[in-house]
Amino acid sequence: MLHASDEKTYVATYKELVIAFLTFSVILFFLYPKDLLKEQILSEKSNYDLSMLYLKNMLANDPENESLMIALAELSLQSGKKDLSLRLLELLHGSKDTQIRHKAYLLSYRLAKEDYFFVEEKEQKEQILLKLRQVFSSIIQEKVYTTDELEQWYEEAMFLSEYTNAYMLLKERLSKNIKSIKLLEESYYFAERMHDEKDSLRFLHALQTTDIDRRYTWLIVEYRKMIKNKEYKNAEKFLQYHAKDSLKWVEELAMFYSFLREYVKASDEYITLYRQTKQYSSKVKYFMKAVEALQAGNKTREAVELAYTYEDNFFSDKTMRMYILKLYLASGDLKKASDLSKKILDKTSY
């Protein structure tokens, strides 16, 4: 029977330690799955440098392992080692694995965007902006975004002045919410900016039926587009159609004829307004415009006859009496001037 005093202390030799370590490593290699080992490393949040060291060593033994590369790129980014992260991500841009390639694009974009706002030197900023545009182009071409991210990438497109892609993303956003007045209006102005006449009209017509409170505004916009494009026949038909329902459009039609120097037609429309309006001040305004339109077209005789037709309607208005009298005198129609003067004297003699 052995006593405590008889036991010997056992100390392992250096050789035995090396053998034990190698044995353990072999067992670990064969029994511990690599993916599980990688998962354990990536779950380590307290020491990024140690995790990166592990991943670098694993990558050295398995250089084609792209999942390790993306993991190392992420850890490098989190630990502030941007150069390493950038090199790895640029390699992964050519990956055949869609998921890894897309993740590399997004990380690259994020990293370059951070650098853009960090650097101050103009030339550096321009180089980073070029890189951002290249990565952004890949993101858009391969649709590395969800429906919920459309607005985010639209804003990025505007930031990069990538207007063609911004327009595409905006239309995609609109297709998901076709009744959005805000998106319709934004799409219309973007279509104008991109000289997309077909879509411009499509968005404009949608606004006319959707944005009811501003329908007149959007109709006017369409009319002015016709004038800008010198589509005068279409503009005339457009105004005539809407003039059936609103005096505002009759006035637009009158101004349209004046613009085209069709002064007799302009005068006719102003007289239509004169007849249909009830407010006296408006009647005065439209009557004078009708007369002035004829004068602008050197239709002096017609202007006098028009004034004579409505002379009695304004006789009780001293200002208008004098306006008509001066018109007769300026045109040389002394008889009408004399007759009106007598009527005025008769009225004032009471």
C-alpha positions as CSV (number, residue, x, y, z in Angstrom):
1,M,0.0,0.0,0.0
2,L,1.4,3.3,-1.0
3,H,1.4,6.3,1.3
4,A,1.2,10.0,0.3
5,S,4.9,10.3,1.0
6,D,5.6,7.6,-1.5
7,E,3.9,9.4,-4.5
8,K,6.2,11.0,-7.1
9,T,5.5,14.3,-8.9
10,Y,5.3,13.9,-12.7
11,V,6.5,16.7,-15.0
12,A,5.9,16.6,-18.7
13,T,8.9,17.1,-21.0
14,Y,8.9,19.7,-23.9
15,K,8.8,16.9,-26.4
16,E,5.8,15.4,-24.8
17,L,4.0,18.8,-24.9
18,V,4.7,19.2,-28.6
19,I,3.4,15.7,-29.3
20,A,0.3,16.3,-27.2
21,F,-0.4,19.7,-29.1
22,L,0.1,18.0,-32.5
23,T,-2.2,15.2,-31.5
24,F,-4.8,17.6,-30.3
25,S,-4.5,19.7,-33.5
26,V,-5.0,16.6,-35.7
27,I,-8.0,15.5,-33.7
28,L,-9.4,19.1,-33.9
29,F,-8.8,19.2,-37.7
30,F,-10.6,16.0,-38.4
31,L,-13.3,16.1,-35.7
32,Y,-14.2,19.8,-35.6
33,P,-15.9,21.0,-38.8
34,K,-14.3,24.0,-40.5
35,D,-17.6,25.9,-40.8
36,L,-18.3,25.4,-37.1
37,L,-14.8,26.6,-36.3
38,K,-15.3,29.7,-38.5
39,E,-18.6,30.3,-36.8
40,Q,-17.0,30.2,-33.4
41,I,-14.3,32.7,-34.5
42,L,-16.9,35.1,-36.0
43,S,-18.9,35.0,-32.8
44,E,-16.0,36.4,-30.9
45,K,-16.8,40.0,-30.4
46,S,-14.4,41.0,-27.7
47,N,-11.1,40.7,-29.7
48,Y,-11.3,41.5,-33.4
49,D,-7.6,41.3,-33.9
50,L,-7.5,37.8,-32.6
51,S,-10.4,36.8,-34.7
52,M,-8.7,38.3,-37.8
53,L,-5.6,36.4,-37.0
54,Y,-7.5,33.1,-36.9
55,L,-9.3,33.9,-40.2
56,K,-6.0,34.9,-41.9
57,N,-4.5,31.6,-40.9
58,M,-7.5,29.7,-42.2
59,L,-7.5,31.7,-45.4
60,A,-3.8,30.9,-45.9
61,N,-4.7,27.2,-45.9
62,D,-7.8,27.7,-48.0
63,P,-7.3,30.7,-50.3
64,E,-10.3,30.0,-52.4
65,N,-12.7,30.1,-49.5
66,E,-14.7,33.2,-50.3
67,S,-16.9,32.9,-47.2
68,L,-13.8,33.3,-45.2
69,M,-12.7,36.3,-47.3
70,I,-16.0,38.1,-46.8
71,A,-15.9,37.3,-43.1
72,L,-12.4,38.7,-42.8
73,A,-13.4,41.8,-44.8
74,E,-16.2,42.5,-42.4
75,L,-14.0,42.0,-39.3
76,S,-11.3,44.2,-40.9
77,L,-13.9,46.9,-41.4
78,Q,-15.2,46.7,-37.9
79,S,-11.7,46.9,-36.5
80,G,-10.7,49.9,-38.6
81,K,-8.4,48.0,-41.0
82,K,-10.0,49.5,-44.1
83,D,-7.1,48.7,-46.5
84,L,-7.3,45.0,-45.9
85,S,-11.1,45.1,-46.1
86,L,-11.0,47.0,-49.5
87,R,-8.5,44.5,-51.0
88,L,-10.6,41.5,-50.0
89,L,-13.8,43.1,-51.2
90,E,-12.4,44.1,-54.6
91,L,-11.4,40.5,-55.1
92,L,-14.9,39.3,-54.2
93,H,-16.5,41.6,-56.8
94,G,-15.7,38.9,-59.3
95,S,-17.1,36.1,-57.2
96,K,-19.4,33.6,-58.9
97,D,-21.4,33.3,-55.7
98,T,-24.2,35.8,-56.1
99,Q,-24.7,36.2,-52.4
100,I,-21.1,36.9,-51.6
101,R,-20.6,39.2,-54.6
102,H,-23.6,41.2,-53.7
103,K,-22.5,41.5,-50.1
104,A,-19.1,42.6,-51.3
105,Y,-20.7,45.4,-53.4
106,L,-22.7,46.7,-50.4
107,L,-19.7,46.6,-48.1
108,S,-17.5,48.3,-50.7
109,Y,-20.0,51.0,-51.2
110,R,-20.4,51.6,-47.5
111,L,-16.7,51.8,-47.0
112,A,-16.1,54.2,-49.9
113,K,-19.0,56.4,-48.8
114,E,-17.4,56.7,-45.3
115,D,-14.0,57.6,-46.9
116,Y,-15.6,60.2,-49.1
117,F,-16.9,62.2,-46.1
118,F,-13.6,61.6,-44.2
119,V,-11.1,62.9,-46.7
120,E,-10.8,66.6,-47.5
121,E,-8.5,66.7,-50.5
122,K,-10.5,67.4,-53.7
123,E,-8.6,65.0,-55.9
124,Q,-9.0,62.2,-53.4
125,K,-12.7,62.9,-53.2
126,E,-13.1,62.7,-56.9
127,Q,-11.3,59.3,-57.0
128,I,-13.5,58.0,-54.3
129,L,-16.6,59.3,-56.1
130,L,-15.5,57.5,-59.2
131,K,-15.2,54.3,-57.2
132,L,-18.6,54.8,-55.6
133,R,-20.1,55.2,-59.1
134,Q,-18.5,52.0,-60.3
135,V,-19.8,50.0,-57.4
136,F,-23.2,51.7,-57.5
137,S,-23.5,50.8,-61.2
138,S,-22.9,47.1,-60.3
139,I,-25.5,47.3,-57.5
140,I,-28.1,48.7,-59.9
141,Q,-27.3,46.4,-62.8
142,E,-27.6,43.3,-60.5
143,K,-30.5,44.8,-58.5
144,V,-28.8,44.4,-55.2
145,Y,-31.7,46.0,-53.3
146,T,-35.2,45.2,-52.1
147,T,-38.4,47.1,-52.7
148,D,-38.1,48.7,-49.3
149,E,-34.6,50.0,-50.2
150,L,-35.7,51.7,-53.5
151,E,-35.9,55.2,-51.9
152,Q,-32.5,54.7,-50.2
153,W,-30.8,53.9,-53.5
154,Y,-32.7,56.6,-55.3
155,E,-31.2,59.1,-52.8
156,E,-27.7,57.5,-53.4
157,A,-28.2,58.0,-57.2
158,M,-29.0,61.6,-56.7
159,F,-26.0,62.0,-54.4
160,L,-23.8,60.5,-57.2
161,S,-25.5,62.6,-59.9
162,E,-26.5,59.3,-61.6
163,Y,-29.6,60.8,-63.0
164,T,-30.5,58.0,-65.5
165,N,-30.4,55.4,-62.7
166,A,-32.2,57.8,-60.3
167,Y,-35.0,58.2,-62.9
168,M,-35.2,54.4,-63.3
169,L,-35.4,53.9,-59.5
170,L,-38.0,56.6,-59.2
171,K,-40.2,55.0,-61.8
172,E,-39.8,51.7,-60.0
173,R,-40.9,53.4,-56.8
174,L,-43.9,54.8,-58.5
175,S,-44.9,51.5,-60.0
176,K,-45.2,50.2,-56.4
177,N,-47.4,53.3,-55.4
178,I,-49.1,54.6,-58.5
179,K,-51.5,56.8,-56.6
180,S,-48.8,58.8,-54.8
181,I,-49.1,62.4,-55.8
182,K,-45.6,63.2,-54.5
183,L,-44.0,60.5,-56.6
184,L,-46.1,61.3,-59.6
185,E,-45.0,65.0,-59.4
186,E,-41.4,64.0,-58.9
187,S,-41.6,61.6,-61.8
188,Y,-43.1,64.3,-64.0
189,Y,-40.4,66.8,-63.4
190,F,-37.7,64.1,-63.7
191,A,-39.2,63.1,-67.1
192,E,-39.0,66.7,-68.2
193,R,-35.4,66.8,-67.0
194,M,-34.6,63.7,-69.0
195,H,-36.5,64.9,-72.1
196,D,-38.8,61.9,-71.9
197,E,-41.8,63.4,-73.6
198,K,-43.9,60.2,-73.6
199,D,-43.6,59.5,-69.9
200,S,-43.8,63.3,-69.1
201,L,-47.3,63.3,-70.6
202,R,-48.2,60.0,-68.9
203,F,-47.3,61.4,-65.5
204,L,-49.0,64.7,-66.2
205,H,-52.3,63.0,-67.2
206,A,-52.0,60.9,-64.0
207,L,-51.6,64.0,-61.9
208,Q,-54.7,65.6,-63.6
209,T,-56.8,62.7,-62.4
210,T,-55.1,62.0,-59.1
211,D,-54.3,65.5,-57.7
212,I,-57.8,66.8,-57.9
213,D,-57.1,69.9,-55.9
214,R,-54.5,71.1,-58.4
215,R,-56.1,69.7,-61.5
216,Y,-56.3,73.2,-63.2
217,T,-52.6,73.7,-62.5
218,W,-51.6,70.5,-64.2
219,L,-53.9,71.2,-67.2
220,I,-52.2,74.6,-67.5
221,V,-48.9,72.8,-67.5
222,E,-50.0,70.6,-70.3
223,Y,-51.2,73.6,-72.3
224,R,-47.9,75.4,-71.8
225,K,-46.0,72.4,-73.0
226,M,-48.0,72.6,-76.2
227,I,-47.1,76.2,-76.6
228,K,-43.5,75.5,-75.9
229,N,-43.5,72.8,-78.6
230,K,-45.4,75.1,-81.0
231,E,-48.3,72.7,-81.2
232,Y,-50.7,75.5,-81.8
233,K,-53.6,73.5,-83.3
234,N,-53.5,71.0,-80.4
235,A,-53.4,73.9,-78.0
236,E,-56.4,75.6,-79.6
237,K,-58.5,72.4,-79.5
238,F,-57.4,71.8,-75.9
239,L,-58.5,75.3,-74.8
240,Q,-61.8,75.2,-76.7
241,Y,-62.6,71.9,-75.1
242,H,-62.0,73.1,-71.6
243,A,-63.6,76.6,-72.3
244,K,-67.0,74.8,-72.4
245,D,-66.8,74.2,-68.6
246,S,-64.9,77.2,-67.2
247,L,-64.5,80.9,-67.7
248,K,-60.9,80.6,-66.7
249,W,-60.3,78.6,-69.9
250,V,-62.2,81.2,-72.0
251,E,-59.7,83.8,-70.7
252,E,-56.8,81.5,-71.6
253,L,-58.3,81.0,-75.0
254,A,-58.6,84.8,-75.5
255,M,-54.9,85.3,-74.4
256,F,-53.9,82.4,-76.8
257,Y,-55.5,84.2,-79.7
258,S,-53.8,87.4,-78.8
259,F,-50.5,85.5,-78.6
260,L,-51.1,84.3,-82.2
261,R,-52.2,87.8,-83.2
262,E,-55.6,86.6,-84.1
263,Y,-57.1,89.7,-82.6
264,V,-60.7,89.4,-83.8
265,K,-60.9,86.0,-82.2
266,A,-59.3,87.3,-79.0
267,S,-61.9,90.1,-78.9
268,D,-64.8,87.7,-79.4
269,E,-63.6,85.6,-76.4
270,Y,-63.3,88.7,-74.2
271,I,-66.8,89.6,-75.1
272,T,-67.9,86.1,-74.2
273,L,-66.3,86.7,-70.8
274,Y,-68.0,90.1,-70.6
275,R,-71.4,88.6,-71.2
276,Q,-71.0,85.6,-68.9
277,T,-69.5,87.4,-65.9
278,K,-71.8,89.1,-63.4
279,Q,-69.4,91.3,-61.5
280,Y,-69.4,94.9,-62.9
281,S,-65.6,95.4,-62.5
282,S,-65.0,92.2,-64.4
283,K,-67.4,93.4,-67.2
284,V,-65.4,96.6,-67.5
285,K,-62.1,94.7,-67.6
286,Y,-63.2,92.3,-70.3
287,F,-64.9,94.9,-72.4
288,M,-61.8,97.1,-72.5
289,K,-59.7,94.0,-73.3
290,A,-62.0,93.2,-76.2
291,V,-61.7,96.8,-77.6
292,E,-57.9,96.8,-77.1
293,A,-57.5,93.5,-78.9
294,L,-59.1,95.0,-81.9
295,Q,-57.0,98.1,-81.7
296,A,-53.9,95.9,-81.4
297,G,-54.9,94.3,-84.7
298,N,-55.5,97.8,-86.3
299,K,-59.2,97.0,-86.4
300,T,-60.1,100.6,-85.5
301,R,-63.5,100.5,-87.2
302,E,-64.5,97.2,-85.5
303,A,-63.3,98.6,-82.1
304,V,-65.6,101.7,-82.5
305,E,-68.6,99.5,-83.5
306,L,-68.0,97.2,-80.5
307,A,-67.9,100.2,-78.2
308,Y,-71.0,101.7,-79.8
309,T,-72.9,98.3,-79.3
310,Y,-72.3,98.4,-75.5
311,E,-72.2,102.1,-75.0
312,D,-75.5,102.3,-73.1
313,N,-74.3,99.6,-70.7
314,F,-71.6,101.9,-69.4
315,F,-73.3,105.2,-69.7
316,S,-73.9,105.6,-66.0
317,D,-70.1,105.1,-65.4
318,K,-68.3,108.5,-65.8
319,T,-64.9,106.8,-66.4
320,M,-66.3,104.5,-69.0
321,R,-68.2,107.3,-70.8
322,M,-65.0,109.2,-71.2
323,Y,-63.1,106.1,-72.3
324,I,-65.7,105.4,-75.1
325,L,-65.8,109.1,-76.1
326,K,-62.0,109.3,-76.4
327,L,-62.1,106.1,-78.5
328,Y,-64.6,107.7,-81.0
329,L,-62.5,110.9,-81.2
330,A,-59.2,109.0,-81.7
331,S,-60.8,107.0,-84.5
332,G,-62.1,110.1,-86.3
333,D,-65.8,109.1,-85.8
334,L,-67.0,112.6,-85.0
335,K,-70.7,111.7,-85.3
336,K,-70.6,109.0,-82.7
337,A,-68.5,111.3,-80.5
338,S,-71.0,114.2,-81.0
339,D,-74.0,112.0,-80.2
340,L,-72.4,110.6,-77.0
341,S,-71.4,114.2,-75.9
342,K,-75.0,115.3,-76.3
343,K,-76.2,112.4,-74.2
344,I,-73.6,113.2,-71.5
345,L,-74.7,116.9,-71.5
346,D,-78.3,115.9,-71.3
347,K,-77.6,113.6,-68.3
348,T,-75.5,116.2,-66.4
349,S,-78.1,119.0,-67.0
350,Y,-80.6,117.3,-64.7
